[in-house]
Amino acid sequence: MIDLLSKFDPLIEERETLLATGVKDPFSLVMEEVLSPTVAICNGQETILLGTYNYMGMTFDDDVRQAGLKALEEFGSGTTGSRVLNGTYSLHRDCEEALKEFYDMDHAMVFSTGYQANLGIISTLAGKGDYVILDIDSHASIYDGCAMGNAEIVAFRHNDVEALEKRLKRLPADAGKLVVLEGVYSMLGDVAPLKEMVRICKENGAMVLVDEAHSMGFIGENGRGVCEEQGVIDDVDFIIGTFSKSVGTVGGFCVSNHPKAEILRLVCRPYVFTASLPPSVMATASTSIRKLMHSGNKRAHLWENSKKLHQGLRDLGFTLGTAEAESAIIAVIMPDLEKGAMMWQALLAEGLYVNLARPPATPANMTLLRCSLCAEHTSEQVDQILGMFEAAGKAVGAI
Amino acid sequence: MANREEIMAKVSELIGPFNNKGVVLTAETTFQGDLEWDSLTVMDFVAAVEDEFDIIITMNMQAEIESVGQLADAVAKLMEN
């Protein structure tokens, strides 16, 4: 018998080598208690959370929690069914209404996760003979959506407008084309030049899908994302998003003004062949989405936090993923995995949780300490965070 | 139109800047095994080849191309179309 797991031996060995140096396993942290969107108890110690994507801090919002409790009481714990069979409750429809209001768009479709939204929409839209053109640094869910479909896949250099244009011009004029972009790229927290890219897509007869997972609720006047901020939301054919970041629960969605968008409900396999989200999740999501429409002050505070942390980390001498804060993600670039893991552990000992990100999830084989800020972090907490980075950085020789 | 020899010569020239180990190139030289390229290097190299010959090598095609000779064949075929 061939052991099918032996293909993972190099990874097992790398993990064992890393753990032998005495660092804790960065990928098996347990939060014993969660006190607020910004504080949890980890290893018995109070820990500031700086790696949760909980950008708008909606997880503990009173209205959101009340809506969830009420739905749990009235509709039970789960739907036990597909959206196209017994899994659409009035709450699922209401959540789609909330999304249509939020984005001011005609159609909204709720998936069980953001991952499934990309998987389903990309694999369904682009069929045999069509082309998907994507940024090389796209999220795994976008690549998996490509792998699941039958289209030809063309990658272009990250955020390179000219590289995108060249490739579009070389493709057959009569072929179907879907360009997949992200508003904010989650590893380095950098923003895409959507204004130029969307224009080029339209000039070359391509449809455009933008994943706004990391910008919804925060970027743009109404929190609709980078498309809104750069004034191209009306030219984008599909926006994909998630409830597991700013919205503060779980789920994914696609919104569109395309007149035929509703047919996707019947032909999109990751939408059809899975159970729909529980009623309590739908109620928390709708409540949160409607509150996010009127959260201008929180958006302003999150920008202040992001800019303050970015400036502070630069002043301490850390190397960051972007020259200025472009989003609520601040990525600290570490020289290698071992140093990154040491720094991660030193920060945790100080009482700070960040994400350790490593290849192959990261671009250019980088090891990153990825920080994501929350609108509920106080200015004092950001000061504390900077103090922890200074102490940990000096302890492990990172600065 | 370029013949296969000319394509091979041009491809070898484009490999140059990415051939950090100074591997001697033949049609059988593989990108992953012999040149030990990571995905980022592959992308930069593919972009250089695409720009040189004004073609698109889709990721579906790239998955089938392992050696320098296979790449030259693929480029020749793409230029015919």
Chai-1 contact restraints between the chains, C-beta under 6 A:
chainA,res_idxA,chainB,res_idxB,connection_type,confidence,min_distance_angstrom,max_distance_angstrom,comment,restraint_id
A,I136,B,M43,contact,1.0,0.0,6.0,A-B,restraint_1
A,E152,B,T58,contact,1.0,0.0,6.0,A-B,restraint_2
A,E152,B,N60,contact,1.0,0.0,6.0,A-B,restraint_3
A,I153,B,T58,contact,1.0,0.0,6.0,A-B,restraint_4
A,I153,B,M59,contact,1.0,0.0,6.0,A-B,restraint_5
A,I153,B,N60,contact,1.0,0.0,6.0,A-B,restraint_6
A,V154,B,I56,contact,1.0,0.0,6.0,A-B,restraint_7
A,V154,B,T58,contact,1.0,0.0,6.0,A-B,restraint_8
A,A155,B,M59,contact,1.0,0.0,6.0,A-B,restraint_9
A,R170,B,I56,contact,1.0,0.0,6.0,A-B,restraint_10
A,A364,B,L40,contact,1.0,0.0,6.0,A-B,restraint_11
